[in-house]
Amino acid sequence: MKSEHDIIDATPSKRIYRSIIADYGLNTAISELIDNVIDSRKRRKFKRKIKVIIQIGTDDQTILIRDDAGGIREEDLSKLISPGQSHSDGESPSIGIFGVGSKRAAVALARDIRISTRYSTEDTSFSVEYDDEWLKVETWLLPCYKIPDLAPNTTEILLSRLRLHISEEDCSKLHEHLCYTYAHFIKDEVIEITLNGATVNPLFFDKWAYPIGAEPREFTRRFKPEGHDLRILFKITSGVTYEQGSVGGNYGVYIYCNERLIVSASKAPEYGFQTGVAGVPHPRMSNARIIVELTGGAARLPWNSSKTGLNYNHEVFKAIREDIHTAVKNATALSKRLQPDFETSVEPYKAGTVICSNLRDDEHLKPSKLPEIPKARKTIQVTISELNKKVGIEKPWTVGAYESVIAVETIKKQHNLKQRNRILLIILDSTLEIAFKDYLAHEVTQPMGQGQLTALFNNRIDVNSRVKQTVLPNDDILWSKVDYFYKMRCELVHKRVTVGISDQDIDEYEKLTTKLLTEMYGLNFPGI
């Protein structure tokens, strides 16, 4: 049985549909359809968990979405397609308040749309259909059909002749998107979602690290934005995560509005990723995570109508922007300070408790309430220079010795150098040989003259024996190692086949060298 439903009631031009088609991808459109399902459950005051079944045919390029969240009465069928019509009053904490949400989502995905629904056991099942031809005319008359009964409280949306081609990879990305977007609703058993037979399980961004003194902090306050009668609940949690990120990865700001994920891993300047606040995004920030949760009347929140971002000019965002900047600045600074020692300062601390605090309604987040940024650790190069500066002034011939060790430490980190160990062996042995010469020329009771030094240095083994007389004379093992590494250097220089030099060889020779420099000159090499 066919009838016509006239939904002209002060509706705008259909251009509102045609203009947004290019702005919607699969994830955004499907999410808007689910938003309306969740709000339908709330409107019908169902206590049970509702089910949403999504079937995407990648072969025939169709989408079928079925839910049991309440259905629609015959007199309300106009709300299926009429922009601006909504069951929500905007004052309750819903998520599907925008009048064109589900309608434009369907139009954005497909050229042919059929919506079938049944409200209750006492109601008849109806179906409405529309397509691109219907969008081209300005009349809002819409054919409506009675159909064989669906299960009560059921709505089915069938989309065909899709506007974008959907692949298996697109389905996989949609599945992950739904896991994060509706995590709170799934966990609280508000909704159960399946996509092509696979259950959508909740995923959260709660992989916090709990370094001692730098545990994640959570702050909560309620406030009334200017011109609002109802208060907004604002919660912000910040800290570092043990997930290794990248400059374009999963760090930054996450925002939920009424428990629905709106912003994911944003590094937008508006959230503080700009010069003068936290600085522009940088790989060393990639363990920083800031989660913002807003709860209040849906019409009062700063989300945009497609729920893909925030309106930065909204009074609610302006009221919390300072707090977000403070949290972002602290978390990114903490990440930059801890990340160079990630394996010891972050990764082991995977268990702990988030430190929670309440703020007054008019109180903003202060830096003093957030973790203190640890003092920067000096590099070993800076440490060696500072510790030996005084000795270097008193004994200028020692500067080259400790700076050579700094050069060794620098080159050891250059893993792109294929002959790194060969270079290091030459530097260490030359450093030790020159240090022996300066020691015999300046440090012994009877310094040797130029002629004596020239004669002695014709045979390096004799040099080693001469220095051994006054430096660690009883440590035969140490001096046998010195001879061993000298011979390794000779093989490198003189033999036809290049000798193999391991990382362990270099580490051992560096320890020998620094120990002898310490004994001869009183130099200091911590951490080596």
Summary of the structure (lengths in Angstrom):
residues: 528
radius of gyration: 35.4
end to end distance: 87.9
largest distance: 118.6
contacts: 1601
relative contact order: 0.09
helix: 41%
strand: 19%
